Amino acid sequence: MPLRTESSRYQRLESLSLHASDPVSFRFNTDGGRALLVEAHAPGVFRLCIGGPLAEGRAPSPGAARAAALQDLLARAEPVGEASLEQFEADGQAAFRLVQGDHALELRSAPLRLTLHRKGQPVLASAGGDGQAFGVADGGWRVAFDLADGESLHGLGETTQSLDRRGAVIATDDPDARALPLCWSPGGWGVYANTLAPTVHALGAAAAPSGYVLAIGDADLDLFLFVGDPAEILNQYSQITGRAGQPPLWSMGTWLQQPDGGSADELAGTAAKMRELAIPFDAVSLASPVAWDIRTKLALEWDAARFPDPRHMLARFKELDAKVCAPGFPAVLTASPMFADLEDKGWLLTDDSGGAQAFPGIPATGGAAFGLLDLTHRDVWAFWRDKIRQLLDEGVDAVACDAQIHIPDGVSSRSGDDGARLRTLYPILVKRCLFEAAAWNKTPAEGLVWSHDVFATGQRLPLQASTAVPNGWEGLAASIRAALSVGNSGLPSHAHDIGSPDQPRDGLTPELYLRWLAAAVFSSHFRFHAVPGLLPWDFGDEVLGHVRTWMQFRYRLIPYVLGAIEDAARTGLPVQRSMALAFPDDPEAHRHELQYLLGPALLVAPALEPGDKIRVYLPKGEAWWDLNTGWRYEGGTAWTFECGLDRLPVFGREGHMLCLGPAAQHTGEFNSARILDEVWLFGMPVHNPTVMRNKIRVMQMQGSSYAKGLEGLRILPSEGLEVKRRGAEVRISRAR
């Protein structure tokens, strides 16, 4: 949808008058009898609705499928905040201020515009002058805000370029844009457009270089405005739109991806060699096309040509202590006898003639034309979920599915959604159905869906698979940006690939391979590819030795990594956190955008060019402890470190502690009763440690810290501290 500002196409809202209010919601009238609702939706969150049943104070029409689909975007639609209303006069017009503690939303008229205040200071304001702050344009809405000079913008999906999205134009219904709906600034504000309709975000682009303009192709406007630190914004955003369940423990281990065209026997041979060479791993992932489809009856049948004996194949991987992820896709081939049957049942997406839409072949279907199951149909949803659940019960451990394909404008669903709305909605339904199948009867919800798709509500899934990047130093940087950008957008975890099998491998030197692996070790998930030139033994014995060392440390990190993922389910914060997200008040840190926090306690500086010298900036306001030397550094300083291929600059944040598990060849070797082995202290501990199934507690008293839950663990104190055990309690104090 193009951005338009011509007066013949744009109707600016001018008037504003209070109609009714209570501590939660405030109803106003504006131009043409349009109703404006402002909710104190949550602490630091205001919701603005113009038009639609919510703003107009009426219930949705019975059977309003589109309204039901829109609610799929929200996990919590009910407001939980309160605000007080102040009325005053500005420029001879009535004005209103809604106050929530230290934050406020100010509304003015002639024209209608708003200002967000944080702790008494304005942080976001509607476009001034004739900037057309709120108005109807081309059957949708145009909303514009002013940006401060140099203000950076973050979120809005995956990018392999700069994490600061300012200057970009992002269209949410373009699959290639890999867009997500949340935008925020380190200055203390965020914006989320709650709609299935196509939305264009112009972020200080050429048409309005000093403004942020949203063009929303929906007759009803529904905006959430956030005020607070980026961490507070992600917390509130994920509470409103939904948070991820938990991935299983085994998924934290290494994955091994089957090459395209490879056989299950060849993959099993590579997995056996991984075991033989003592390279830890936990899971294998089968390549496209789909492992099963709907053929002669309402069942999912394995592809007999690729998997003549699926039970034997699964058993062979189980003998190697390997979990199996298999590809699935909600399709029925047009050549299948079931295509006509499902068309007659009304179970497939339809074209503008009312017949089943036939899509051209894609890799998931082996290039064969297909129809898509209509997952807005309740019976179809239940059918596909239950059949996937049956396969999981029979030995498949996870499903991989990329469903973000182009759906033409004339294609529609039973819900009444079509075209651009369906392009947004369909991946949401596919992934939710798969996760529901995987998390069946598990409390808390635990499961895994491997997907490269980037889609609204993607933050409800525990894992985002990697994007393809070149096999060079620029590819390593791009993969880190992809992980940090989706984290900035609310997704909790990102899987890294060690190299790209579809890209030339001439530039993948032994040094780059190890630097890539080292960065991936300090992430939530990663995988090797079972492709010549991308496996650890392809680079010689010295590299293989370094790979084993890095992999041993990776498995020792798993209790911390899973603790960070559990923390993401509670707070909405990603496992890998960008400098702008973690340190919004330190502009110098933002310039080092390829550094990141792993969880709350570890600062990681990847090696991004050849050589041993790596430049690191340590954010201000903190002290940092070098994991390699144990030395302490003050924050707000930059250093150059010499690191061989067996190390990276990684720093522990003062006041935190790092809990490590034992070395293992796979997570099945972990002793659930003794998941931890060792604790590293970074100065006097102040914070409870990030660790899976967290039962360790730290409290301060009389200048010392007392920790419970460290029974039997080896404790490595930082310099100047002493540790004394007192039964089940550990006292940590200054050395005398």
Order of alpha helices (4+ residues) and beta strands (2+ residues): beta-beta-beta-beta-beta-alpha-alpha-beta-beta-beta-beta-beta-beta-beta-beta-beta-beta-beta-beta-beta-beta-alpha-beta-alpha-beta-beta-beta-alpha-beta-beta-alpha-beta-alpha-beta-alpha-beta-alpha-beta-alpha-beta-alpha-beta-alpha-alpha-beta-beta-beta-beta-beta-beta-beta-beta-beta-beta-beta-beta-beta-beta
